[in-house]
């Protein structure tokens, strides 16, 4: 009954609805209560296309990351990054603007333009206009039309037209290293969010490659700096003079930094810094630079990058090492500046060691001179004096012929003259000594001081420019000979109360000027030495002149010869 009746009822589902819908589907009739499943089922062709594009993009990104990490040379790594970004985003042009410590573009690596186009454009971008947006706000940016953007600064003459733009910052160790710039997507499309995400992922992976390349480059350059310090250490140990050590410091620093100029300024008698050592890049057009550095002893006005490194020890500053670059992008980055500062500190220690060695040598010479002077006085002079006394006693007590007496008298006079010369030698042995006495500067000072005995006063001596750096043995001999002749003439004929000596050297010539306030030119012996001095100048391709200073008197000698290059 109930069972039989119930056996013929339709089964109901758990939701209380009957299976009528299933029965209808089985019969091919539509079920009005069934959900419309065609709205949620994806289109098969579109899904496959999207999946293929994502796979290709991922594969391209993977290959790009592998190519970027393929080497350790920094410049090549940066160029591979730009090329990979161009390939991934289908851009026509790409660039990486590396930022300097001041936040401006210091290096610009670009792809997509041929050399002729780059030459027509001229100067590379520095970070103005749209490029500056990414510098001021380092977040990814997409622009459909560069020229329509409010920040656009326009393109220089010869620059290809560019429409779409994608910019992505590249961060290394949490700091913005530079920015990737991509323009003019191919086929006239705009850059998409997918392009932005892909290039951003590339930038994150590139940061690791950049850091590795920078560490490799830093390690290599640091080794070169250490080698440079070793060469300077060896020079000090082998007895190089202070000037030689500073010259080596300047040349080493310039070669290691690829700077155009390296100059060392040291303190003068007035406690001002004056350029003493200069090292220039070979072939550098430097007439104005040399004039300022060498003649004036000052640093020139420089439009490029300048780095000043103090040569400092714990107790004093010995000087300043200046490095000058024409192109600011070639200057040292922050890490290498720290290495250069360490180099300068070690170089300062080497200068101190060279000076200490020079002082030890000076002390040793003084000790030897004291011993020699003591021996001359206590032994030689006393024996010569005793011999003279014996000869004079023999003359008084012996009946000698006149010619013998005369000969003995001359011998006694010779002994007296010898004793006087020995005493002058002893006196000279106690005078200050310069272990670099073979330098032109030291020889001029010594020659001038020796003329004081004839003049009755010491001449005033002044040097202009790196006299010792630009002179050599052949020229030095001529300069000393002319100076000696000029001072002798002033002592014999001028009746002067003051004599000024100026020796000036630059990259072109050496000029010696000797001026006195005496009676002026006469027809006597003052002109006799002029022929010799003129002949020396002519032999070297120079000239010599002598003139009256004023109507009241005075004479000025100018002797100038070219410096062999």
C-alpha positions as semicolon CSV with decimal commas, in nm:
position;residue;x (nm);y (nm);z (nm)
1;X;0,000;0,000;0,000
2;X;0,174;0,252;0,130
3;X;0,475;0,067;0,026
4;X;0,347;-0,008;-0,315
5;X;0,229;0,350;-0,357
6;X;0,554;0,477;-0,228
7;X;0,738;0,250;-0,466
8;X;0,586;0,428;-0,760
9;X;0,672;0,791;-0,638
10;X;0,960;0,986;-0,806
11;X;1,272;1,012;-0,592
12;X;1,345;1,363;-0,458
13;X;1,681;1,517;-0,420
14;X;1,825;1,646;-0,096
15;X;1,714;1,999;-0,181
16;X;1,359;1,881;-0,212
17;X;1,347;1,910;-0,591
18;X;1,259;1,612;-0,801
19;X;1,474;1,445;-1,062
20;X;1,253;1,586;-1,328
21;X;1,538;1,799;-1,457
22;X;1,757;1,498;-1,511
23;X;1,472;1,325;-1,685
24;X;1,418;1,624;-1,907
25;X;1,789;1,632;-2,002
26;X;1,778;1,270;-2,081
27;X;1,490;1,340;-2,311
28;X;1,671;1,632;-2,469
29;X;1,438;1,898;-2,334
30;X;1,584;2,203;-2,166
31;X;1,561;2,236;-1,792
32;X;1,458;2,589;-1,694
33;X;1,606;2,552;-1,343
34;X;1,952;2,441;-1,456
35;X;2,236;2,703;-1,431
36;X;2,374;2,851;-1,752
37;X;2,716;2,683;-1,751
38;X;2,816;2,840;-2,084
39;X;2,885;3,174;-1,905
40;X;3,160;3,035;-1,679
41;X;3,335;2,802;-1,923
42;X;3,648;2,979;-2,082
43;X;3,691;3,005;-2,453
44;X;3,944;2,733;-2,543
45;X;4,140;2,934;-2,809
46;X;4,180;3,250;-2,597
47;X;4,302;3,056;-2,295
48;X;4,564;2,875;-2,500
49;X;4,681;3,204;-2,652
50;X;4,716;3,375;-2,314
51;X;4,898;3,079;-2,171
52;X;5,136;3,069;-2,465
53;X;5,211;3,444;-2,427
54;X;5,279;3,405;-2,054
55;X;5,505;3,109;-2,120
56;X;5,696;3,296;-2,391
57;X;5,732;3,601;-2,164
58;X;5,857;3,387;-1,875
59;X;6,097;3,207;-2,106
60;X;6,221;3,537;-2,245
61;X;6,271;3,675;-1,893
62;X;6,460;3,363;-1,791
63;X;6,687;3,386;-2,095
64;X;6,739;3,757;-2,032
65;X;6,843;3,698;-1,671
66;X;7,086;3,427;-1,781
67;X;7,241;3,654;-2,046
68;X;7,273;3,946;-1,804
69;X;7,463;3,730;-1,554
70;X;7,695;3,588;-1,821
71;X;7,994;3,812;-1,742
72;X;8,161;4,017;-1,470
73;X;8,282;4,319;-1,665
74;X;8,061;4,608;-1,549
75;X;8,021;4,803;-1,874
76;X;7,936;4,489;-2,072
77;X;7,691;4,382;-1,803
78;X;7,508;4,714;-1,818
79;X;7,483;4,696;-2,197
80;X;7,343;4,342;-2,178
81;X;7,080;4,463;-1,931
82;X;6,964;4,736;-2,169
83;X;6,954;4,498;-2,464
84;X;6,757;4,241;-2,263
85;X;6,504;4,508;-2,157
86;X;6,460;4,615;-2,519
87;X;6,402;4,258;-2,632
88;X;6,153;4,177;-2,355
89;X;5,944;4,491;-2,401
90;X;5,969;4,498;-2,782
91;X;6,102;4,856;-2,761
92;X;6,290;5,025;-3,043
93;X;6,530;5,217;-2,821
94;X;6,664;5,153;-2,473
95;X;6,906;5,311;-2,231
96;X;7,036;5,286;-1,877
97;X;7,116;5,612;-1,702
98;X;7,364;5,547;-1,420
99;X;7,328;5,805;-1,144
100;X;7,616;5,978;-0,969
101;X;7,641;6,081;-0,602
102;X;7,461;6,407;-0,685
103;X;7,162;6,220;-0,827
104;X;7,231;6,327;-1,185
105;X;7,307;6,099;-1,479
106;X;7,682;6,036;-1,490
107;X;7,686;5,754;-1,746
108;X;7,436;5,677;-2,024
109;X;7,443;5,336;-2,193
110;X;7,209;5,314;-2,491
111;X;7,111;5,072;-2,769
112;X;6,906;5,111;-3,083
113;X;7,080;5,411;-3,242
114;X;7,362;5,388;-3,493
115;X;7,686;5,581;-3,450
116;X;7,591;5,843;-3,709
117;X;7,268;5,929;-3,525
118;X;7,450;5,949;-3,192
119;X;7,709;6,183;-3,347
120;X;7,433;6,407;-3,488
121;X;7,262;6,433;-3,149
122;X;7,582;6,539;-2,973
123;X;7,580;6,546;-2,594
124;X;7,408;6,256;-2,420
125;X;7,111;6,319;-2,186
126;X;7,183;6,436;-1,834
127;X;6,845;6,369;-1,673
128;X;6,619;6,656;-1,779
129;X;6,256;6,636;-1,891
130;X;6,077;6,302;-1,874
131;X;6,400;6,126;-1,774
132;X;6,414;6,347;-1,468
133;X;6,074;6,222;-1,349
134;X;6,220;5,883;-1,272
135;X;6,520;6,042;-1,099
136;X;6,302;6,257;-0,873
137;X;6,042;5,982;-0,815
138;X;6,205;5,638;-0,860
139;X;5,893;5,433;-0,938
140;X;5,797;5,270;-1,270
141;X;5,627;5,505;-1,514
142;X;5,449;5,448;-1,847
143;X;5,367;5,724;-2,094
144;X;5,174;5,675;-2,418
145;X;5,310;5,991;-2,586
146;X;5,629;6,156;-2,457
147;X;5,578;6,481;-2,646
148;X;5,234;6,532;-2,488
149;X;5,361;6,491;-2,133
150;X;5,389;6,816;-1,927
151;X;5,748;6,732;-1,824
152;X;5,867;6,681;-2,182
153;X;6,167;6,899;-2,270
154;X;6,166;6,820;-2,641
155;X;6,422;6,636;-2,850
156;X;6,752;6,782;-2,975
157;X;6,811;6,824;-3,345
158;X;6,880;6,494;-3,518
159;X;6,708;6,289;-3,246
160;X;6,466;6,023;-3,378
161;X;6,100;6,069;-3,291
162;X;5,976;5,872;-2,990
163;X;5,620;5,815;-2,870
164;X;5,559;5,556;-2,602
165;X;5,783;5,540;-2,294
166;X;5,851;5,299;-2,009
167;X;6,085;5,380;-1,724
168;X;6,190;5,146;-1,442
169;X;6,442;5,217;-1,162
170;X;6,724;4,972;-1,093
171;X;6,806;4,940;-0,722
172;X;7,131;4,796;-0,590
173;X;7,166;4,736;-0,216
174;X;6,852;4,939;-0,156
175;X;6,978;5,246;-0,342
176;X;6,888;5,361;-0,691
177;X;7,181;5,269;-0,912
178;X;7,019;5,397;-1,230
179;X;6,708;5,392;-1,444
180;X;6,605;5,184;-1,744
181;X;6,446;5,391;-2,020
182;X;6,256;5,218;-2,302
183;X;6,087;5,407;-2,585
184;X;5,890;5,358;-2,907
185;X;5,735;5,014;-2,871
186;X;5,742;4,834;-3,204
187;X;5,431;4,814;-3,425
188;X;5,306;5,142;-3,277
189;X;5,169;4,980;-2,960
190;X;5,185;5,125;-2,611
191;X;5,373;4,966;-2,325
192;X;5,145;4,755;-2,107
193;X;5,136;4,666;-1,742
194;X;5,274;4,327;-1,841
195;X;5,575;4,503;-1,997
196;X;5,619;4,703;-1,680
197;X;5,608;4,392;-1,458
198;X;5,850;4,204;-1,683
199;X;6,105;4,487;-1,702
200;X;6,071;4,542;-1,325
201;X;6,149;4,175;-1,270
202;X;6,448;4,207;-1,503
203;X;6,567;4,514;-1,311
204;X;6,551;4,320;-0,982
205;X;6,753;4,033;-1,131
206;X;6,992;4,277;-1,300
207;X;7,068;4,437;-0,963
208;X;7,236;4,115;-0,854
209;X;7,444;4,100;-1,172
210;X;7,540;4,468;-1,133
211;X;7,646;4,412;-0,773
212;X;7,860;4,113;-0,870
213;X;8,022;4,307;-1,154
214;X;8,087;4,604;-0,927
215;X;8,247;4,383;-0,663
216;X;8,464;4,217;-0,926
217;X;8,569;4,555;-1,068
218;X;8,629;4,696;-0,720
219;X;8,848;4,400;-0,626
220;X;9,050;4,432;-0,946
221;X;9,103;4,807;-0,908
222;X;9,183;4,776;-0,539
223;X;9,458;4,534;-0,631
224;X;9,599;4,789;-0,875
225;X;9,597;5,057;-0,604
226;X;9,784;4,822;-0,370
227;X;10,039;4,754;-0,644
228;X;10,085;5,129;-0,681
229;X;10,152;5,168;-0,310
230;X;10,403;4,885;-0,330
231;X;10,593;5,064;-0,607
232;X;10,606;5,380;-0,396
233;X;10,722;5,180;-0,093
234;X;11,003;5,029;-0,299
235;X;11,107;5,373;-0,423
236;X;11,136;5,498;-0,065
237;X;11,334;5,192;0,041
238;X;11,578;5,237;-0,247
239;X;11,656;5,594;-0,142
240;X;11,432;5,806;-0,368
241;X;11,420;6,176;-0,282
242;X;11,104;6,342;-0,152
243;X;11,045;6,506;-0,490
244;X;11,087;6,173;-0,670
245;X;10,840;6,009;-0,433
246;X;10,579;6,281;-0,488
247;X;10,628;6,259;-0,865
248;X;10,567;5,883;-0,847
249;X;10,257;5,939;-0,632
250;X;10,110;6,182;-0,887
251;X;10,184;5,962;-1,190
252;X;10,050;5,649;-1,016
253;X;9,727;5,818;-0,907
254;X;9,665;5,963;-1,255
255;X;9,720;5,632;-1,433
256;X;9,500;5,437;-1,189
257;X;9,209;5,681;-1,214
258;X;9,236;5,762;-1,589
259;X;9,241;6,129;-1,489
260;X;9,368;6,388;-1,734
261;X;9,571;6,577;-1,470
262;X;9,725;6,490;-1,135
263;X;9,887;6,768;-0,934
264;X;10,033;6,786;-0,584
265;X;10,020;7,117;-0,398
266;X;10,249;7,163;-0,097
267;X;10,284;7,436;0,162
268;X;10,524;7,719;0,086
269;X;10,703;7,952;0,327
270;X;10,383;8,157;0,369
271;X;10,184;7,842;0,460
272;X;9,992;7,861;0,131
273;X;9,942;7,560;-0,094
274;X;10,139;7,589;-0,419
275;X;10,142;7,332;-0,698
276;X;10,482;7,164;-0,704
277;X;10,430;6,835;-0,892
278;X;10,228;6,793;-1,213
279;X;10,153;6,479;-1,415
280;X;9,952;6,515;-1,737
281;X;9,783;6,271;-1,970
282;X;10,006;6,222;-2,277
283;X;9,896;6,440;-2,567
284;X;9,676;6,663;-2,352
285;X;9,641;7,015;-2,495
286;X;9,761;7,194;-2,187
287;X;9,909;7,535;-2,262
288;X;9,663;7,715;-2,035
289;X;9,666;7,436;-1,779
290;X;10,044;7,433;-1,755
291;X;10,052;7,810;-1,731
292;X;9,826;7,803;-1,427
293;X;9,970;7,491;-1,267
294;X;10,338;7,550;-1,326
295;X;10,393;7,924;-1,358
296;X;10,131;8,046;-1,112
297;X;10,142;7,738;-0,892
298;X;9,763;7,734;-0,867
299;X;9,488;7,493;-0,972
300;X;9,320;7,593;-1,300
301;X;8,950;7,659;-1,358
302;X;8,819;7,317;-1,457
303;X;8,482;7,241;-1,612
304;X;8,500;6,867;-1,549
305;X;8,530;6,670;-1,226
306;X;8,787;6,755;-0,957
307;X;8,881;6,535;-0,660
308;X;9,108;6,670;-0,384
309;X;9,277;6,412;-0,161
310;X;9,467;6,539;0,144
311;X;9,814;6,393;0,195
312;X;9,771;6,383;0,569
313;X;9,949;6,217;0,858
314;X;9,814;6,206;1,214
315;X;10,000;6,526;1,305
316;X;10,002;6,739;0,987
317;X;9,887;6,785;0,629
318;X;10,178;6,758;0,388
319;X;9,991;6,859;0,075
320;X;9,690;6,795;-0,147
321;X;9,668;6,552;-0,438
322;X;9,433;6,688;-0,706
323;X;9,283;6,464;-0,976
324;X;9,103;6,625;-1,272
325;X;8,877;6,459;-1,531
326;X;8,732;6,613;-1,846
327;X;8,435;6,375;-1,837
328;X;8,262;6,355;-1,496
329;X;8,141;6,002;-1,579
330;X;8,504;5,883;-1,563
331;X;8,551;6,008;-1,207
332;X;8,571;5,768;-0,914
333;X;8,256;5,632;-0,754
334;X;8,200;5,635;-0,380
335;X;8,369;5,300;-0,313
336;X;8,681;5,381;-0,514
337;X;8,705;5,724;-0,355
338;X;8,750;5,549;-0,024
339;X;9,032;5,342;-0,178
340;X;9,190;5,659;-0,323
341;X;9,173;5,827;0,018
342;X;9,350;5,528;0,171
343;X;9,611;5,551;-0,107
344;X;9,666;5,920;-0,029
345;X;9,706;5,847;0,342
346;X;9,965;5,576;0,272
347;X;10,137;5,803;0,021
348;X;10,167;6,070;0,289
349;X;10,342;5,818;0,514
350;X;10,586;5,745;0,232
351;X;10,660;6,116;0,193
352;X;10,734;6,135;0,566
353;X;10,960;5,830;0,541
354;X;11,146;5,987;0,248
355;X;11,191;6,309;0,446
356;X;11,308;6,112;0,751
357;X;11,558;5,922;0,538
358;X;11,682;6,252;0,398
359;X;11,724;6,390;0,752
360;X;11,915;6,079;0,859
361;X;12,145;6,120;0,561
362;X;12,188;6,487;0,645
363;X;12,271;6,399;1,005
364;X;12,518;6,137;0,891
365;X;12,689;6,389;0,663
366;X;12,706;6,641;0,947
367;X;12,868;6,382;1,171
368;X;13,122;6,297;0,902
369;X;13,190;6,664;0,843
370;X;13,240;6,727;1,214
371;X;13,488;6,442;1,229
372;X;13,675;6,565;0,920
373;X;13,682;6,923;1,049
374;X;13,810;6,807;1,384
375;X;14,085;6,600;1,225
376;X;14,186;6,887;0,995
377;X;14,206;7,127;1,287
378;X;14,370;6,903;1,542
379;X;14,609;6,717;1,313
380;X;14,668;6,876;0,975
381;X;14,666;7,245;1,067
382;X;14,875;7,192;1,379
383;X;15,141;6,998;1,184
384;X;15,145;7,256;0,906
385;X;15,175;7,535;1,161
386;X;15,460;7,355;1,337
387;X;15,638;7,303;1,006
388;X;15,609;7,671;0,927
389;X;15,747;7,767;1,269
390;X;16,044;7,535;1,218
391;X;16,122;7,690;0,879
392;X;16,102;8,042;1,020
393;X;16,330;7,944;1,312
394;X;16,583;7,794;1,072
395;X;16,586;8,118;0,874
396;X;16,669;8,320;1,184
397;X;16,948;8,097;1,315
398;X;17,113;7,980;0,996
399;X;17,345;8,169;0,765
400;X;17,168;8,094;0,440
401;X;17,213;8,237;0,093
402;X;16,959;8,491;-0,017
403;X;16,792;8,270;-0,276
404;X;16,744;7,993;-0,019
405;X;16,588;8,234;0,229
406;X;16,353;8,356;-0,044
407;X;16,250;8,002;-0,128
408;X;16,194;7,918;0,241
409;X;15,991;8,238;0,281
410;X;15,771;8,144;-0,014
411;X;15,725;7,798;0,134
412;X;15,615;7,952;0,465
413;X;15,372;8,177;0,278
414;X;15,235;7,874;0,095
415;X;15,188;7,697;0,426
416;X;14,999;7,999;0,563
417;X;14,775;8,004;0,253
418;X;14,715;7,632;0,287
419;X;14,617;7,677;0,652
420;X;14,373;7,955;0,554
421;X;14,216;7,735;0,284
422;X;14,181;7,449;0,529
423;X;14,013;7,680;0,779
424;X;13,772;7,798;0,507
425;X;13,702;7,433;0,430
426;X;13,633;7,363;0,797
427;X;13,398;7,659;0,806
428;X;13,219;7,535;0,494
429;X;13,186;7,190;0,648
430;X;12,971;7,340;0,924
431;X;12,734;7,512;0,680
432;X;12,392;7,355;0,606
433;X;12,396;7,081;0,348
434;X;12,133;6,964;0,103
435;X;12,154;6,598;0,003
436;X;11,984;6,689;-0,327
437;X;12,265;6,933;-0,410
438;X;12,275;6,810;-0,767
439;X;11,931;6,965;-0,831
440;X;11,923;7,296;-1,014
441;X;11,738;7,470;-0,733
442;X;12,001;7,368;-0,476
443;X;12,290;7,462;-0,705
444;X;12,144;7,808;-0,773
445;X;12,103;7,867;-0,400
446;X;12,457;7,752;-0,332
447;X;12,603;7,962;-0,615
448;X;12,417;8,269;-0,494
449;X;12,528;8,214;-0,136
450;X;12,892;8,177;-0,243
451;X;12,876;8,507;-0,432
452;X;12,784;8,682;-0,106
453;X;13,152;8,692;-0,010
454;X;13,227;8,905;-0,320
455;X;12,911;9,115;-0,312
456;X;12,915;9,181;0,060
457;X;12,556;9,052;0,091
458;X;12,349;8,754;-0,019
459;X;12,143;8,797;-0,335
460;X;11,765;8,755;-0,313
461;X;11,666;8,435;-0,496
462;X;11,319;8,342;-0,619
463;X;11,196;8,038;-0,816
464;X;10,887;8,028;-1,036
465;X;10,748;7,695;-1,154
466;X;10,885;7,339;-1,112
467;X;11,247;7,427;-1,188
468;X;11,387;7,087;-1,096
469;X;11,115;6,890;-1,276
470;X;11,170;7,066;-1,608
471;X;11,548;7,087;-1,605
472;X;11,821;6,838;-1,686
473;X;12,199;6,801;-1,649
474;X;12,300;6,968;-1,981
475;X;12,077;7,269;-1,925
476;X;12,171;7,294;-1,557
477;X;12,537;7,344;-1,639
478;X;12,458;7,633;-1,872
479;X;12,231;7,800;-1,617
480;X;12,492;7,777;-1,339
481;X;12,767;7,909;-1,568
482;X;12,557;8,209;-1,675
483;X;12,450;8,280;-1,316
484;X;12,810;8,265;-1,195
485;X;12,921;8,507;-1,468
486;X;12,634;8,747;-1,397
487;X;12,700;8,754;-1,023
488;X;13,074;8,797;-1,078
489;X;13,011;9,094;-1,307
490;X;12,778;9,249;-1,051
491;X;13,039;9,206;-0,777
492;X;13,329;9,342;-0,983
493;X;13,172;9,633;-1,172
494;X;12,824;9,722;-1,048
495;X;12,893;9,856;-0,698
496;X;12,548;9,722;-0,619
497;X;12,370;9,714;-0,286
498;X;12,107;9,464;-0,396
499;X;12,096;9,178;-0,648
500;X;11,783;8,981;-0,736
501;X;11,795;8,639;-0,902
502;X;11,480;8,491;-1,057
503;X;11,476;8,148;-1,222
504;X;11,150;8,068;-1,398
505;X;11,056;7,741;-1,569
506;X;10,749;7,640;-1,764
507;X;10,667;7,381;-2,025
508;X;10,821;7,596;-2,298
509;X;11,134;7,769;-2,170
510;X;11,375;7,839;-1,887
511;X;11,431;8,207;-1,799
512;X;11,708;8,345;-1,578
513;X;11,685;8,711;-1,475
514;X;11,960;8,878;-1,271
515;X;11,893;9,240;-1,167
516;X;12,114;9,475;-0,966
517;X;12,082;9,838;-0,850
518;X;12,441;9,933;-0,933
519;X;12,593;10,199;-1,159
520;X;12,447;10,051;-1,475
521;X;12,610;9,954;-1,804
522;X;12,964;10,061;-1,886
523;X;13,203;9,985;-2,170
524;X;13,433;9,798;-1,936
525;X;13,438;9,439;-1,826
526;X;13,064;9,409;-1,763
527;X;13,016;9,353;-2,135
528;X;13,303;9,110;-2,165
529;X;13,106;8,821;-2,018
530;X;12,798;8,898;-2,225
531;X;12,947;8,736;-2,534
532;X;12,997;8,405;-2,350
533;X;12,644;8,412;-2,208
534;X;12,497;8,500;-2,548
535;X;12,691;8,216;-2,710
536;X;12,552;7,969;-2,457
537;X;12,197;8,089;-2,526
538;X;12,247;8,069;-2,903
539;X;12,380;7,714;-2,876
540;X;12,055;7,613;-2,706
541;X;11,829;7,804;-2,945
542;X;11,761;8,090;-2,705
543;X;11,868;8,449;-2,659
544;X;12,042;8,673;-2,408
545;X;12,000;9,046;-2,347
546;X;12,124;9,304;-2,100
547;X;11,957;9,638;-2,037
548;X;11,965;9,938;-1,811
549;X;11,694;9,933;-1,548
550;X;11,647;10,312;-1,521
551;X;11,822;10,640;-1,574
552;X;11,944;10,623;-1,215
553;X;12,128;10,302;-1,289
554;X;12,084;9,933;-1,243
555;X;12,126;9,645;-1,487
556;X;11,899;9,359;-1,583
557;X;12,023;9,043;-1,755
558;X;11,767;8,817;-1,926
559;X;11,885;8,474;-2,041
560;X;11,614;8,252;-2,192
561;X;11,636;7,917;-2,368
562;X;11,375;7,660;-2,478
563;X;11,320;7,342;-2,281
564;X;11,367;7,028;-2,487
565;X;11,039;6,834;-2,508
